[in-house]
Amino acid sequence: MAEVLSISRPATAAGHELGRKLDSIPFSPYHLLLIGVLALIGFVDGYDLVMTGSLLVLAKQPLHLTPSDIRFLAIASTLMICVGGFIASAISDHFSRKAIMLIGVAAITFFTLMIPLVQNAEQLIALRLLTGLGGGFAVSAPFPIAAELMPAQHRRTFGAVYEMALACSFTVLPLVGFMLAGNPNAFRVMALPGGLAFLVVPALIYFMIPESPRWYLRRGRVEAAVETVNHMIRRAGNRVPALTAAALGDHHVEGRREQLPPYRALFARGQLRWTAIGISSYVFCGTAFFLISVLLPKALVDQGAAVGLSFGVASLVFAASIPGKGFTGFLMEVIGRRWTIFYAMAGGLPGLLLMMMAHRAGPYATTVMVTGAVMTGFTVLSTATAFRVYLSEQFPTALRGRGHVFGESVGRIFSGVTAPFLMAPNTGSPAIFFGTILVMVTIGAFIPLLFGRETVGQLETVTEGDRGSGLTGERKPTSDPSTQVQLRAST
C-alpha cells in the first residue's frame, strides 16, 4: 500500500545536509582516483566516438565509400547518440547512474572492437550506428555522477581533467591516422585500441565508481546513501566526522522514496528557462566542436591541403585544447561559469579568422593556419570544460540525470547531426566552413552571459533553492513557507 506524504521542505533539508557533508570532505587522493577513472572513460569514449573524422579519410578507398556513404557516415554515430541519449534521459533518474554509464561504455567499446571485421560501407555504417546508440548512454553520464560526488569547488577540477582527457583522445586520433596513412587497413588498426578497452574499462566502472549518495537518498535508500558518504570519508582519510541517518532527519527513513517529478518538469515554469539556456549553450558551443572534430581533416583536403597536413592541423588544434581546458577549469571558480564561457568563445574569434583567411596568405598559408588552429584549440575547443558542467548545474537532483542527458541529446541534434550533415558538401569553401563556425561561436559567447545565471556553489543551493516549485510545474513564491513537496512512500 502506498501513502502520499505532504511535508514542508524535509526532502530539501535532508538533501542540503547530505550535500554539505559531501562538500565538507577535503579533496584527497581518493577524489583524484575517481576523476582519473572517469577521465579514462572520457578518453576511451572520445577515441571511439570521434573516430568518424579519421574514418572518412582512411576508409574511403578500402571500402569504396561513395559521397552519400561519406555524408551519412559523418553523422551516423552522432545521430544515434541523440537517440540513445533520449532513451537514457527517460530512465536516468529511475535507474542507477552508474548502470547507465556501464551499459553505454560496454556498448561503445564492443562495437568499436568489431570495426576490424567490416568488409563494406554498409557494415561500417551499421557499426557506427550501434556505437552511437551506446554512446547516448555513456557520453553524458560522467557529469551528473561527478557533479554529485565531487566537493562543490572541485566540480570544475573534474570538468577540466575530463575534458583534457577527451582532448588527448582527439589529439591521438589524427596522429594515428597520420602514421597509418597509405595503409589499406589503417582504419581497422586504428579501431583496435579503443575496442580492446572493452576488456578493462567496464570492470573499472563497476568496481571503482560509487553510486551517487544523492541518488540513493532520492530513492529512499537512506542507509546506502549514508554508507556511501562514510565510505568516501574513510577513503579520504577520516578528516571529517561520519554521517549518520539521524542527521538527515526523521522524515528520511529507510524505504521511503521521494516521487520523481515527471519528465515534463524539465519544461515546467520555474525550470524551462534553465533547461533552454543549458541546451542553447550546448548547441552553439557544440557546433564549433563537431564541425572541427568531424569535418576539419576533410575540409582541409577539399581546400587543397595534403592528407598528412590535414591530420597534422587537426591533431594540433586538439593538442592546444589540452592546456586550454585546464586553464578554463581554473577560470570557472575565479570568474564564474558564464564569464568563462564568454572568454573561451569570444577569445577564439581571432583564431577562426586566421583559419578562414589562411588560403589568402600565399607562402605563409601553413603558418597562418597553424597559428589559427592553436588559438582556436586553446579557446573555442576548451569551452566544453565550462558548458558541460554548466549544463549539469541547471537541474535539481531529481531531474539531473534526465535533464543533462536530454540537454546534450537535443544539443547534438543541431550541433552534431544537422550542422555536419549540411556542411559536408560545402567543406571546400573556407568562407562557408570557417565562417559558419565563427558565427556560431559569436552568438554562443553571449547566451549564458545575457540570459543565464551563475551556478558556483553547493549543488543543492544552486539548483534547489528558488527553483523547487518548477519540479511540480507550479509557480509559487519562494518565500512562501507553506510550499510543499509531494513524496510517495511504500509501506
Beta strands, then each sheet from edge to edge (+ up, - down):
strand 1: 2-7
strand 2: 485-490
sheet 1: 1+ 2-
end
